[in-house]
């Protein structure tokens, strides 16, 4: 089975920053033969919530898919029961759909110190979600003082996040 990840990205600076980050990710993941899905959120602050929601919902979807017998013939029901039994023995029935997540966004300093509080919250929650669910999350969210600095940093930050996630997926 091919590895699949989910990319959660902020659309806040979509035209200036995030669309370029997505292009870099697509190229790198394609060359590494990693499948991916996307999910867009309004800003970087919403990324940890969307990853946590995705982990929970995708696990529920797996359980529903395995646990239903509606519209199945006897052979499919028997195969389903065997699969549930095997997964239960291996304790894999609550495995998420995605092998990992990639968070992409940019926080640009404004006239207040909000960017520090937002960044701290995001990074803390991404780490907590990753550890609690034992699932790798590549953190491609970065801080910049202005738009020009963000444009200069986006390539390096994106490359590093994708490479980190790929390394963690290999260890997983």
N, C-alpha and C positions, 0 to 999 in steps of 0.2 A: 504494500500500500504506500502510495506517495505521501510525503509529508505536506501538510497544509497549515498555513498560518492565517491570521486575520490582522489586517492593518487598520488601525483606528487612527484617523487623522482629523485635525482641526481645520475647519474651513475659514477661520478668522483672517488669515493672510493668504488665502488660497491662490490668487493670481500672482502675488509677488514671491511667495515662499513655498507653500505646501505643494503646489502642483509640480514644482521642480523636484521636491523631495520624493514625491510619488514616482516620477520618471526614473530617478536614480534607483529607487527600490525595485521597481519592475524589472529593470535591466539586470540588477544584481541577483534577484530571486530567480529570474528566468535562466540565467547562466548556472545557477546552483540547482536547477530543476526542483524548485519549491513552488507549489501551488499556493494561491492566496485569494482571499476575499477582502472586500473593503467595507468600512463603516465610517460615515462622516458624522462629526459632532460640531456644535457651534464654536467651541473654543477648547484650548488645551486643558482647562480646568475640568471639563466633562469627560476626558479620556479615561481616567481610572474607573469612573462609574460605568462607562460603556464596556470596558474590558470585564469588570466584575459581572455585569449583567449578561454579557455574552457567555462567559464561563458557565453561569448558572442556567441560562436558558438553553444553551446547546447541550448541556448534560441532560436536562429535562427532555429535550427533543429525542435524544438517544434512547432514554428510558421508554418514552411513549412508542417510539418506532419498534423497539424490541418487545414491548409488553402487550401489543394489541394483536388480536386474532380476527378482527372484523374483516370480512371479505376474503379470507384465506382458505384455501383448500386444506385437506388433511396433511398432505406432504409439507406444505409451507408452515402449518401449525407445528408439526413434529420438528421441522428444521429450526423454527423459532424457539421452541422449548429447549432443544439441544444447545442452541447458541446462548440462551439465557443461563442455562446450567453451567456451560463452560465459563462464561464471563463471571458468574457468581463465584465459581471455584477460584478463579484468578483474581477476584475482587476488582475486575475491570469494568463492571457495568456502569460505573459513574464517570467514565473517562470523557473528557471534553472532546468536542469535534475537532478542535484546532490543537496542533502540537505546541504552538506558541503565539505570541502577539507582538506586534510592532506598533509603538506609539509615536506619532509624528505631529509636531507642532512647534510653534515659536512664540516666545513671550518677549515682547519689546518693552523696555523700561519707559514708563511715562513720567509725569511730573510728581507722582506719589511713590510710596514704597510698596504699593500693592503687588508688584511683580515678584518681590522677595517672598511674601506670604503665599502667593499663588504657586510659585515654583516649589517652595518647601512642601506644601500640601500635596501637590501632584507627585513629586518624587517619593515622598514618604508613602503615599498610598499605592503607587505602582510597585514599590518594593514589598509592601505588606501583602498585596494581592498575589504577587509572584510567589512569595514564601508560603503563604497560607494554602495556595492551590498547587504548589510544587509545579509551576508552569513558567517557562521562560518568557520574559518580556524584554524586548529590545527598546531601550528608551532613546528615541530620536527627538525628544522635546529639548529645546535649548533656549538660553537667554541671550538677548542682545541689547545693546544700549540704544541702537537706532536701526532704521531699515537697511542702510548700507552695510552695517556690520552684520546684520542677519543674512543678507545676500552673500556676503563673504564667507560666513560660517556654515551655511546650509549643506554644502557638499560634504565637507569633512564630518560634520555631525551625523548626517544621514548614513554615510558609508560606515562610520563607526558603529552606529546602532544596528545596522543590518549584519555586519560582520560579527558583532557580539551575539546577536540572536542565533545566527548560524552555528557559532561555536557552542552555544548552550544547547541547541537542538541535537548536535552530535553527541554531547555528553548525556543527554536525556535518553 
